[in-house]
Amino acid sequence: MDHETVSADHESHLEDPLGLSMSREGSGTAWQPDSTPVYGHHFMAADWMLMLHYSLQAGYIDQGSTRGDSQFTSMNWVMFMAQHALLGGQFTSRVMLSAEALTTGGKRGYPLLLQTGESVDGEPLHDRQHPHDLFMEVAAKYNHALAGDFALEVYAAPSGEPALGPVAFPHRSSASANPLAPLGHHWQDSTHISFGVVTVGLYTRQLKLEGSWFNGREPDENRYDFDFHPLNSYSARLSYNPLADLSFQVSYGYLKSPEELEPDISVQRITASGTYNRPLQAGNWATTAVFGHNIPSSGPSTSSALLESNFELSRNTVFGRLEFIQRTGSDLVLPVADAQSVFNAFVLELGYVRDFELGPTTIGFGAVGSANFLSGGLQPFYGSKVPLGGMVFLRLRPGAVAHTGHSH
């Protein structure tokens, strides 16, 4: 079979019932710009279109201050996707796995100043990023055209992502070179691993309105099982792609009892985001802005905001991220007297990656540095006004494939 025939087969199986580009699919059911590049290996097996995607970043991380630490670590995931025509529509299944429980320092993950969320051994994690679960996603999705220019989307997952927030950070093109998780993760897209999700959406070529019912409890410290609980939480999201290079979303979610150590506290979450993607002659430029706001049933409300960009040109990538975050003393496990106080911080990360092609795979060597600008109330606990950190790393990912499908 020649290259043109393979490409035609790929396109016919990748095409959404409304002819939307496969590139629009982000994590879960989230949309991203149609011009977003796809990195992966594509195969045909009879009438099935198969794809393999992966990302591995491994290196040495050092986070300064009296609350910091250093270690060798690896952030990683691999995803297998299968797609086939079914009953006049399109069926998609995805399985995504991560070995981070073995490669990021065990249950406690890797050091990351000011990061919070989840718990280990009965204590809240702070100043560390938790590892992802082995089963990041096990999901099936079905899309079918309706009357006029409308289509229906149904998504069900023992482990998956509800319609809440932007494309999750491990899958955003604007975050693809940065090995460090955003500090606003638990204000923006932490539900990207939820053990029990059902989503129903109605969409056109530019707009999508969807609602989800899901398990709102965060994963526990056992990263190798499915943490099933009742589908007791819900969310709604409106997505808008006005142009091939632009994507926006606003969403609201009610998370019942998300934290194991605070079972009586539920959270309302509001998010808004926009992504701009610009294909270049020999690369790509992706930029995302995200706002997230958490309203707990007890305690103060807090917000986060993020601006990140990833500029690739030939074999060189320059990336950066600026975040504004709010943390309570309870989030950071400060003394009881500070538990309900809200502290502000700005964090700047800048980095560079140099890529080399190894057949169908790309290997990159990179580094990232971070500066944490703390409010006066936090400085005594970190021993510095501006704690610094950084990581040197190796990155492995598939090469880019040709733009697939259609955009309207």
VMD Tcl script that draws the C-alpha trace (Angstrom):
set ca {
  {0.00 0.00 0.00}
  {1.53 3.34 -1.06}
  {1.85 6.44 1.10}
  {-1.09 8.24 -0.54}
  {-3.41 5.27 0.12}
  {-2.28 5.01 3.75}
  {-2.87 8.75 4.25}
  {-6.35 8.51 2.72}
  {-7.22 5.56 4.97}
  {-5.97 7.46 8.00}
  {-8.06 10.50 7.12}
  {-11.25 8.54 6.48}
  {-11.01 6.79 9.85}
  {-9.85 9.84 11.79}
  {-12.66 12.05 10.56}
  {-15.32 13.14 13.02}
  {-18.97 12.78 11.87}
  {-19.03 16.55 11.21}
  {-15.64 16.46 9.49}
  {-13.76 18.02 12.42}
  {-10.01 17.61 12.56}
  {-8.59 14.80 14.70}
  {-6.13 17.44 15.93}
  {-8.98 19.11 17.82}
  {-9.18 16.23 20.31}
  {-7.35 16.99 23.53}
  {-7.59 15.03 26.77}
  {-10.91 13.42 27.68}
  {-13.46 15.29 25.58}
  {-11.74 18.70 25.75}
  {-11.16 20.67 22.55}
  {-7.94 22.33 21.43}
  {-7.18 24.30 18.22}
  {-7.49 22.36 14.95}
  {-3.97 23.44 13.97}
  {-2.41 21.71 17.02}
  {0.34 19.26 15.92}
  {-0.07 15.54 16.58}
  {2.89 13.49 17.85}
  {2.45 9.75 17.50}
  {2.74 6.56 15.49}
  {-0.25 5.62 13.29}
  {-1.10 2.14 12.04}
  {-3.92 0.44 10.14}
  {-5.26 -3.01 11.11}
  {-8.09 -4.02 8.74}
  {-10.70 -1.27 9.27}
  {-9.23 -0.11 12.58}
  {-7.08 2.99 12.82}
  {-4.57 2.61 15.66}
  {-2.36 5.26 17.26}
  {0.42 5.17 19.84}
  {1.38 8.31 21.75}
  {3.91 8.68 24.57}
  {5.98 11.18 26.50}
  {8.91 10.43 28.80}
  {10.90 13.06 30.67}
  {13.67 11.92 33.02}
  {16.35 13.84 34.87}
  {17.53 15.49 38.07}
  {15.37 18.04 39.86}
  {16.46 20.41 42.63}
  {14.07 22.69 44.53}
  {15.69 25.18 46.89}
  {14.63 26.61 50.27}
  {14.15 24.92 53.63}
  {11.09 23.11 52.24}
  {12.78 21.93 49.06}
  {14.46 18.69 48.06}
  {16.32 17.10 45.15}
  {16.17 13.73 43.39}
  {16.33 11.84 40.12}
  {12.84 11.49 38.69}
  {10.83 10.67 35.56}
  {7.44 11.99 34.42}
  {5.90 9.69 31.82}
  {2.80 8.31 30.10}
  {1.90 6.14 27.12}
  {-1.47 6.05 25.33}
  {-2.93 3.57 22.86}
  {-5.98 4.61 20.82}
  {-8.19 2.62 18.47}
  {-10.85 4.06 16.18}
  {-13.47 2.48 13.92}
  {-16.73 3.33 12.15}
  {-19.79 2.07 14.07}
  {-23.52 2.32 13.29}
  {-23.05 5.37 11.14}
  {-20.83 7.09 13.68}
  {-17.31 6.96 15.05}
  {-16.17 4.74 17.95}
  {-12.95 5.55 19.83}
  {-11.29 3.71 22.70}
  {-8.26 4.87 24.68}
  {-5.98 3.33 27.29}
  {-3.35 5.56 28.90}
  {-0.83 4.30 31.44}
  {1.87 5.90 33.61}
  {4.78 4.42 35.57}
  {5.27 7.52 37.72}
  {4.52 5.62 40.94}
  {7.82 3.82 40.29}
  {9.81 6.67 38.73}
  {8.98 9.86 40.68}
  {10.06 8.89 44.18}
  {7.33 6.48 45.21}
  {4.04 7.60 46.75}
  {5.27 11.12 47.52}
  {6.19 12.06 43.96}
  {8.81 14.67 43.10}
  {9.72 17.96 44.87}
  {7.89 21.04 43.60}
  {7.72 24.12 45.82}
  {4.22 25.39 46.68}
  {2.47 22.40 45.10}
  {-0.41 20.90 47.09}
  {-3.12 18.27 46.69}
  {-3.81 14.63 47.69}
  {-2.26 12.82 50.65}
  {0.17 10.07 51.68}
  {0.24 8.08 54.94}
  {-2.54 10.20 56.41}
  {-0.72 13.50 55.78}
  {-1.46 16.12 53.09}
  {1.17 16.39 50.37}
  {2.82 19.79 50.14}
  {5.76 21.13 48.17}
  {5.67 17.92 46.11}
  {3.81 16.82 42.97}
  {2.02 13.49 43.41}
  {2.63 10.73 40.84}
  {-0.09 9.90 38.33}
  {-1.96 6.61 38.65}
  {-1.06 3.60 36.51}
  {-4.47 3.81 34.81}
  {-4.61 7.44 33.75}
  {-7.41 6.71 31.30}
  {-9.48 3.69 30.30}
  {-12.30 5.10 28.20}
  {-14.63 4.73 25.22}
  {-16.23 7.50 23.17}
  {-18.92 7.51 20.48}
  {-19.75 10.35 18.10}
  {-22.77 10.41 15.80}
  {-24.20 13.06 13.48}
  {-27.72 14.33 14.19}
  {-30.10 16.45 12.14}
  {-28.68 19.59 10.63}
  {-25.15 20.51 11.67}
  {-25.36 18.92 15.12}
  {-23.67 15.82 16.50}
  {-23.84 13.81 19.71}
  {-20.85 12.70 21.78}
  {-21.00 10.11 24.59}
  {-17.95 9.33 26.73}
  {-17.73 6.67 29.46}
  {-14.66 5.80 31.50}
  {-13.74 3.65 34.52}
  {-10.80 6.07 34.62}
  {-11.12 9.28 32.69}
  {-11.75 13.00 32.58}
  {-15.03 14.88 33.07}
  {-16.00 18.04 31.20}
  {-14.23 20.41 33.59}
  {-11.29 22.65 32.81}
  {-8.93 22.96 29.83}
  {-7.02 20.17 28.12}
  {-5.08 18.57 30.99}
  {-1.47 19.75 31.31}
  {0.21 16.43 30.34}
  {-1.48 16.76 26.92}
  {-1.33 20.50 26.22}
  {0.96 21.48 23.38}
  {1.79 24.68 25.28}
  {3.10 22.55 28.20}
  {4.65 19.71 26.19}
  {8.30 20.59 26.82}
  {7.95 21.56 30.50}
  {8.45 18.55 32.81}
  {7.03 20.39 35.85}
  {3.32 20.27 36.68}
  {1.48 23.60 36.94}
  {0.99 24.78 40.52}
  {-2.63 25.62 39.72}
  {-3.33 21.99 38.81}
  {-5.83 21.44 41.65}
  {-7.67 24.64 40.73}
  {-7.83 23.94 36.99}
  {-7.58 20.36 35.67}
  {-6.96 17.93 38.57}
  {-10.06 15.90 37.64}
  {-8.26 14.55 34.55}
  {-7.98 11.24 36.45}
  {-11.41 10.45 37.91}
  {-12.40 6.86 38.62}
  {-15.85 6.84 37.10}
  {-17.00 9.34 34.45}
  {-19.98 9.66 32.10}
  {-20.16 12.65 29.73}
  {-22.78 13.59 27.16}
  {-22.21 16.44 24.71}
  {-24.00 18.17 21.85}
  {-21.82 20.02 19.36}
  {-21.55 21.83 16.05}
  {-18.41 22.64 14.08}
  {-17.62 25.54 16.42}
  {-19.50 25.02 19.70}
  {-19.85 22.17 22.16}
  {-21.98 22.00 25.31}
  {-21.41 18.99 27.55}
  {-22.24 17.72 31.00}
  {-20.57 15.07 33.17}
  {-21.42 12.89 36.14}
  {-18.34 11.60 37.88}
  {-16.58 10.43 41.03}
  {-15.23 13.58 42.66}
  {-12.78 11.89 45.07}
  {-9.10 12.36 44.27}
  {-7.08 9.15 43.69}
  {-5.57 7.62 46.83}
  {-1.91 6.78 47.41}
  {-2.26 3.28 45.93}
  {-1.49 4.16 42.32}
  {-2.11 0.72 40.81}
  {-5.87 0.18 41.30}
  {-9.21 1.76 40.40}
  {-10.55 3.96 43.24}
  {-14.26 3.60 42.52}
  {-16.81 5.68 44.45}
  {-20.37 6.79 43.61}
  {-20.84 9.24 40.73}
  {-21.66 12.04 43.16}
  {-20.20 15.06 41.35}
  {-21.16 16.94 38.20}
  {-19.84 19.52 35.76}
  {-20.76 21.47 32.63}
  {-18.49 22.96 29.98}
  {-18.99 25.21 26.96}
  {-16.24 25.06 24.33}
  {-15.79 27.39 21.36}
  {-13.40 27.07 18.42}
  {-13.99 30.15 16.23}
  {-10.87 29.62 14.09}
  {-8.46 26.78 13.33}
  {-5.85 28.40 15.59}
  {-8.11 29.28 18.57}
  {-9.96 27.37 21.27}
  {-11.81 28.61 24.37}
  {-13.71 26.99 27.23}
  {-15.60 27.93 30.39}
  {-16.71 25.30 32.89}
  {-18.23 24.73 36.29}
  {-17.98 21.69 38.52}
  {-19.24 20.48 41.88}
  {-16.78 18.06 43.48}
  {-18.21 16.17 46.42}
  {-15.64 15.27 49.07}
  {-12.56 15.42 46.81}
  {-9.95 15.05 49.56}
  {-9.73 11.83 51.58}
  {-8.52 13.68 54.70}
  {-11.40 16.19 54.56}
  {-14.42 14.05 53.64}
  {-16.96 16.65 54.85}
  {-15.69 19.42 52.57}
  {-16.92 19.72 48.97}
  {-15.65 22.17 46.34}
  {-17.24 24.26 43.60}
  {-14.77 24.91 40.77}
  {-14.96 27.55 38.05}
  {-12.48 27.58 35.17}
  {-11.91 29.54 31.97}
  {-9.16 29.13 29.40}
  {-8.03 30.05 25.92}
  {-5.43 28.44 23.65}
  {-3.77 29.93 20.57}
  {-1.78 27.68 18.25}
  {0.25 28.96 15.31}
  {1.89 26.49 12.91}
  {5.30 27.67 11.70}
  {7.32 26.83 8.60}
  {9.58 24.53 10.62}
  {7.81 24.27 13.97}
  {4.88 25.40 16.07}
  {3.96 28.04 18.65}
  {1.32 27.18 21.28}
  {0.14 29.45 24.09}
  {-2.50 28.83 26.80}
  {-4.04 31.04 29.48}
  {-6.04 29.42 32.32}
  {-7.98 30.74 35.30}
  {-9.26 28.49 38.08}
  {-11.25 29.30 41.23}
  {-12.13 26.91 44.07}
  {-14.99 27.59 46.49}
  {-14.88 25.05 49.34}
  {-17.92 24.38 51.52}
  {-15.75 25.37 54.49}
  {-12.81 27.77 54.49}
  {-11.67 30.59 52.21}
  {-12.00 30.59 48.43}
  {-8.78 30.71 46.41}
  {-7.76 31.29 42.80}
  {-5.00 30.52 40.33}
  {-4.00 31.91 36.94}
  {-1.55 30.60 34.37}
  {0.07 31.76 31.15}
  {2.33 29.27 29.37}
  {3.92 29.12 25.93}
  {5.90 26.58 23.91}
  {7.84 27.83 20.85}
  {9.34 25.15 18.59}
  {11.51 26.02 15.62}
  {13.42 23.29 13.82}
  {15.15 21.28 16.58}
  {14.97 24.01 19.20}
  {12.20 24.63 21.76}
  {11.95 27.56 24.15}
  {9.18 27.41 26.74}
  {7.93 29.33 29.73}
  {5.17 29.49 32.32}
  {4.03 32.32 34.61}
  {1.60 31.50 37.43}
  {-0.25 33.40 40.11}
  {-1.40 31.12 42.92}
  {-3.19 31.41 46.23}
  {-2.63 28.90 49.02}
  {-4.13 28.62 52.48}
  {-1.94 27.75 55.44}
  {-3.87 24.48 55.63}
  {-2.92 23.67 52.00}
  {0.78 24.09 52.85}
  {0.52 22.40 56.27}
  {1.61 25.52 58.15}
  {1.02 26.00 61.91}
  {-2.63 25.97 63.04}
  {-2.58 29.73 63.64}
  {-2.04 30.24 59.88}
  {-4.40 27.51 58.66}
  {-7.13 29.88 57.36}
  {-4.77 32.58 56.10}
  {-4.45 33.00 52.30}
  {-0.97 33.53 50.86}
  {-0.13 34.78 47.36}
  {2.82 33.84 45.17}
  {4.05 34.31 41.61}
  {6.14 31.61 39.95}
  {8.15 31.96 36.72}
  {9.60 28.98 34.82}
  {11.79 29.23 31.72}
  {13.40 26.40 29.78}
  {14.98 25.10 26.59}
  {15.09 21.74 24.75}
  {17.33 20.63 21.88}
  {15.88 17.74 19.86}
  {17.52 15.03 17.77}
  {15.69 12.58 15.52}
  {16.12 8.85 16.11}
  {14.09 7.33 13.32}
  {10.37 7.78 14.13}
  {11.24 8.97 17.68}
  {12.63 12.28 18.89}
  {15.03 12.59 21.82}
  {15.61 15.97 23.44}
  {18.02 17.33 26.04}
  {16.70 20.21 28.11}
  {16.75 22.31 31.24}
  {14.22 24.44 33.10}
  {14.69 26.97 35.89}
  {12.09 28.37 38.28}
  {11.83 31.40 40.56}
  {9.17 31.51 43.30}
  {8.24 35.05 44.37}
  {6.68 34.63 47.82}
  {4.50 36.98 49.86}
  {6.02 38.16 53.13}
  {3.91 35.78 55.17}
  {5.40 32.75 53.41}
  {9.06 33.79 53.48}
  {9.76 32.63 57.08}
  {8.62 29.11 56.23}
  {10.80 28.85 53.10}
  {13.83 30.75 54.35}
  {14.01 32.91 51.24}
  {12.14 35.69 49.45}
  {12.66 34.04 46.05}
  {13.44 30.30 46.32}
  {14.97 28.95 43.10}
  {14.68 25.55 41.50}
  {15.50 23.72 38.32}
  {15.73 20.47 36.43}
  {17.95 19.02 33.72}
  {16.22 16.32 31.73}
  {15.96 14.08 28.71}
  {12.72 13.96 26.72}
  {11.50 11.12 24.48}
  {8.41 11.44 22.28}
  {7.20 10.39 18.80}
  {7.86 12.53 15.79}
  {5.16 14.83 14.45}
  {2.72 13.41 11.93}
  {1.02 15.23 9.07}
  {-2.02 17.32 9.95}
  {-5.02 15.00 9.86}
  {-8.68 15.37 9.06}
  {-10.52 18.54 8.06}
  {-11.25 21.83 9.71}
  {-14.12 24.11 8.76}
}
mol new
graphics top color blue
foreach p $ca { graphics top sphere $p radius 0.5 }
foreach p [lrange $ca 0 end-1] q [lrange $ca 1 end] { graphics top cylinder $p $q radius 0.2 }
display resetview
